[in-house]
Amino acid sequence: MKNMSKLICLLLIFGLMTVVVVRAADEAGVDVKVTVQAFSLVVGDGNVTYGTLGVNTSRSTLPGEEDEMQTATNTASTAKISIKGAASSPAGWTLGGAAAPNVYVHQFCNDTDNDCSSPPTSYTALTINYATLKASVANNGKVDFQLRITTPTEVSDYTEQDVDVTVQVASP
């Protein structure tokens, strides 16, 4: 028993004297670079007035009708320019692909790359989702575009409507 006690004491002392070995981790660096891409867009003049139209009537921004062609200028990095429409306000006409009661059609045409002179040829119906106006526009590049509206076949509100169009610049 005495020997057992001595053995236990020796083991305890040896256990307390054990050196803890710490191993260092190996490290390596990663060289990381980032460039922030800047996007900026100017639409001139940004105003279109179709005037007073009857039901189920079309008008464009072409010369001889309104002569209000718009120009989107990319003022930063090469980018994609997109376009979308919206429901009207205050009456809330629905934006659609064909005129119907309280449904209007709004279209666009890239006049830089297409002949927009005879609508609806080369015109694309706007939706509430972005569509590509031009896939790649360089810094200070421009895209001329025409718009065309067709009023609803019937309306329940004869007040002036805002039929806004949004132009967006983003990574190509």
Contacts in CASP RR format, 6 or more apart in sequence:
PFRMAT RR
TARGET T0000
AUTHOR 0000-0000-0000
METHOD contacts of the structure
MODEL  1
MKNMSKLICLLLIFGLMTVVVVRAADEAGVDVKVTVQAFSLVVGDGNVTY
GTLGVNTSRSTLPGEEDEMQTATNTASTAKISIKGAASSPAGWTLGGAAA
PNVYVHQFCNDTDNDCSSPPTSYTALTINYATLKASVANNGKVDFQLRIT
TPTEVSDYTEQDVDVTVQVASP
37 76 0 8 1.000
37 77 0 8 1.000
37 171 0 8 1.000
38 76 0 8 1.000
38 77 0 8 1.000
39 74 0 8 1.000
39 76 0 8 1.000
39 77 0 8 1.000
39 79 0 8 1.000
39 169 0 8 1.000
39 170 0 8 1.000
39 171 0 8 1.000
40 74 0 8 1.000
40 75 0 8 1.000
40 76 0 8 1.000
40 169 0 8 1.000
41 72 0 8 1.000
41 73 0 8 1.000
41 74 0 8 1.000
41 75 0 8 1.000
41 79 0 8 1.000
41 81 0 8 1.000
41 167 0 8 1.000
41 168 0 8 1.000
41 169 0 8 1.000
42 72 0 8 1.000
42 73 0 8 1.000
42 75 0 8 1.000
43 70 0 8 1.000
43 71 0 8 1.000
43 72 0 8 1.000
43 73 0 8 1.000
43 167 0 8 1.000
44 70 0 8 1.000
44 71 0 8 1.000
44 72 0 8 1.000
44 73 0 8 1.000
45 68 0 8 1.000
45 70 0 8 1.000
46 70 0 8 1.000
47 68 0 8 1.000
48 61 0 8 1.000
48 66 0 8 1.000
48 68 0 8 1.000
48 70 0 8 1.000
48 147 0 8 1.000
48 165 0 8 1.000
49 66 0 8 1.000
49 68 0 8 1.000
50 59 0 8 1.000
50 66 0 8 1.000
50 149 0 8 1.000
51 59 0 8 1.000
53 59 0 8 1.000
53 149 0 8 1.000
53 151 0 8 1.000
54 151 0 8 1.000
55 151 0 8 1.000
55 152 0 8 1.000
55 153 0 8 1.000
55 154 0 8 1.000
55 155 0 8 1.000
56 99 0 8 1.000
56 150 0 8 1.000
56 151 0 8 1.000
56 152 0 8 1.000
56 153 0 8 1.000
57 150 0 8 1.000
57 151 0 8 1.000
58 119 0 8 1.000
58 148 0 8 1.000
58 149 0 8 1.000
58 150 0 8 1.000
58 151 0 8 1.000
59 65 0 8 1.000
59 66 0 8 1.000
59 148 0 8 1.000
59 149 0 8 1.000
60 66 0 8 1.000
60 116 0 8 1.000
60 119 0 8 1.000
60 146 0 8 1.000
60 147 0 8 1.000
60 148 0 8 1.000
60 149 0 8 1.000
61 67 0 8 1.000
61 68 0 8 1.000
61 69 0 8 1.000
61 70 0 8 1.000
61 146 0 8 1.000
61 147 0 8 1.000
61 148 0 8 1.000
62 69 0 8 1.000
62 116 0 8 1.000
62 117 0 8 1.000
62 119 0 8 1.000
62 146 0 8 1.000
63 69 0 8 1.000
68 147 0 8 1.000
69 111 0 8 1.000
69 144 0 8 1.000
69 145 0 8 1.000
69 146 0 8 1.000
70 144 0 8 1.000
70 145 0 8 1.000
70 146 0 8 1.000
70 147 0 8 1.000
70 167 0 8 1.000
71 142 0 8 1.000
71 143 0 8 1.000
71 144 0 8 1.000
71 145 0 8 1.000
72 81 0 8 1.000
72 133 0 8 1.000
72 134 0 8 1.000
72 137 0 8 1.000
72 142 0 8 1.000
72 143 0 8 1.000
72 145 0 8 1.000
72 167 0 8 1.000
72 169 0 8 1.000
73 140 0 8 1.000
73 141 0 8 1.000
73 142 0 8 1.000
74 81 0 8 1.000
74 137 0 8 1.000
74 138 0 8 1.000
74 139 0 8 1.000
74 140 0 8 1.000
74 141 0 8 1.000
74 142 0 8 1.000
74 169 0 8 1.000
75 139 0 8 1.000
75 140 0 8 1.000
76 139 0 8 1.000
76 169 0 8 1.000
77 139 0 8 1.000
78 136 0 8 1.000
78 137 0 8 1.000
78 138 0 8 1.000
78 139 0 8 1.000
78 172 0 8 1.000
79 136 0 8 1.000
79 137 0 8 1.000
79 169 0 8 1.000
79 170 0 8 1.000
79 171 0 8 1.000
79 172 0 8 1.000
80 132 0 8 1.000
80 134 0 8 1.000
80 135 0 8 1.000
80 136 0 8 1.000
80 137 0 8 1.000
80 169 0 8 1.000
80 170 0 8 1.000
80 171 0 8 1.000
80 172 0 8 1.000
81 132 0 8 1.000
81 133 0 8 1.000
81 134 0 8 1.000
81 137 0 8 1.000
81 143 0 8 1.000
81 167 0 8 1.000
81 168 0 8 1.000
81 169 0 8 1.000
82 130 0 8 1.000
82 131 0 8 1.000
82 132 0 8 1.000
82 133 0 8 1.000
82 167 0 8 1.000
82 168 0 8 1.000
82 169 0 8 1.000
82 170 0 8 1.000
83 108 0 8 1.000
83 126 0 8 1.000
83 130 0 8 1.000
83 131 0 8 1.000
83 133 0 8 1.000
83 145 0 8 1.000
83 165 0 8 1.000
83 166 0 8 1.000
83 167 0 8 1.000
83 168 0 8 1.000
84 126 0 8 1.000
84 127 0 8 1.000
84 128 0 8 1.000
84 129 0 8 1.000
84 130 0 8 1.000
84 131 0 8 1.000
84 165 0 8 1.000
84 166 0 8 1.000
84 168 0 8 1.000
85 95 0 8 1.000
85 106 0 8 1.000
85 126 0 8 1.000
85 127 0 8 1.000
85 128 0 8 1.000
85 163 0 8 1.000
85 164 0 8 1.000
85 165 0 8 1.000
85 166 0 8 1.000
86 95 0 8 1.000
86 128 0 8 1.000
86 163 0 8 1.000
86 164 0 8 1.000
86 165 0 8 1.000
86 166 0 8 1.000
87 93 0 8 1.000
87 94 0 8 1.000
87 95 0 8 1.000
87 128 0 8 1.000
88 95 0 8 1.000
88 104 0 8 1.000
88 161 0 8 1.000
88 162 0 8 1.000
88 163 0 8 1.000
89 161 0 8 1.000
89 162 0 8 1.000
89 164 0 8 1.000
90 157 0 8 1.000
90 159 0 8 1.000
90 161 0 8 1.000
90 162 0 8 1.000
91 102 0 8 1.000
91 155 0 8 1.000
91 156 0 8 1.000
91 157 0 8 1.000
91 159 0 8 1.000
91 161 0 8 1.000
92 102 0 8 1.000
92 161 0 8 1.000
93 102 0 8 1.000
93 103 0 8 1.000
93 104 0 8 1.000
93 152 0 8 1.000
93 155 0 8 1.000
93 161 0 8 1.000
93 163 0 8 1.000
94 102 0 8 1.000
94 103 0 8 1.000
94 104 0 8 1.000
95 103 0 8 1.000
95 104 0 8 1.000
95 105 0 8 1.000
95 106 0 8 1.000
95 126 0 8 1.000
95 127 0 8 1.000
95 128 0 8 1.000
95 163 0 8 1.000
96 103 0 8 1.000
96 104 0 8 1.000
96 105 0 8 1.000
96 125 0 8 1.000
96 127 0 8 1.000
97 103 0 8 1.000
97 105 0 8 1.000
97 125 0 8 1.000
98 105 0 8 1.000
99 105 0 8 1.000
99 150 0 8 1.000
99 151 0 8 1.000
99 152 0 8 1.000
99 153 0 8 1.000
100 152 0 8 1.000
100 153 0 8 1.000
101 152 0 8 1.000
101 153 0 8 1.000
101 154 0 8 1.000
101 155 0 8 1.000
101 156 0 8 1.000
102 152 0 8 1.000
102 154 0 8 1.000
102 155 0 8 1.000
102 156 0 8 1.000
103 152 0 8 1.000
103 153 0 8 1.000
104 149 0 8 1.000
104 150 0 8 1.000
104 151 0 8 1.000
104 152 0 8 1.000
104 163 0 8 1.000
105 125 0 8 1.000
105 149 0 8 1.000
105 150 0 8 1.000
106 125 0 8 1.000
106 126 0 8 1.000
106 147 0 8 1.000
106 148 0 8 1.000
106 149 0 8 1.000
106 150 0 8 1.000
106 163 0 8 1.000
106 165 0 8 1.000
107 119 0 8 1.000
107 120 0 8 1.000
107 123 0 8 1.000
107 124 0 8 1.000
107 125 0 8 1.000
107 126 0 8 1.000
107 147 0 8 1.000
107 148 0 8 1.000
107 149 0 8 1.000
107 150 0 8 1.000
108 123 0 8 1.000
108 124 0 8 1.000
108 126 0 8 1.000
108 131 0 8 1.000
108 133 0 8 1.000
108 145 0 8 1.000
108 146 0 8 1.000
108 147 0 8 1.000
108 148 0 8 1.000
108 165 0 8 1.000
109 116 0 8 1.000
109 119 0 8 1.000
109 122 0 8 1.000
109 123 0 8 1.000
109 124 0 8 1.000
109 145 0 8 1.000
109 146 0 8 1.000
109 147 0 8 1.000
109 148 0 8 1.000
110 116 0 8 1.000
110 122 0 8 1.000
110 133 0 8 1.000
110 134 0 8 1.000
110 143 0 8 1.000
110 144 0 8 1.000
110 145 0 8 1.000
111 144 0 8 1.000
111 145 0 8 1.000
111 146 0 8 1.000
112 134 0 8 1.000
112 142 0 8 1.000
112 143 0 8 1.000
112 144 0 8 1.000
112 145 0 8 1.000
113 134 0 8 1.000
113 143 0 8 1.000
114 122 0 8 1.000
115 121 0 8 1.000
115 122 0 8 1.000
116 122 0 8 1.000
116 123 0 8 1.000
116 145 0 8 1.000
116 146 0 8 1.000
119 146 0 8 1.000
119 148 0 8 1.000
120 148 0 8 1.000
123 146 0 8 1.000
123 148 0 8 1.000
124 131 0 8 1.000
126 165 0 8 1.000
130 168 0 8 1.000
133 143 0 8 1.000
133 145 0 8 1.000
133 167 0 8 1.000
134 143 0 8 1.000
135 172 0 8 1.000
136 172 0 8 1.000
137 143 0 8 1.000
137 169 0 8 1.000
147 165 0 8 1.000
149 163 0 8 1.000
END
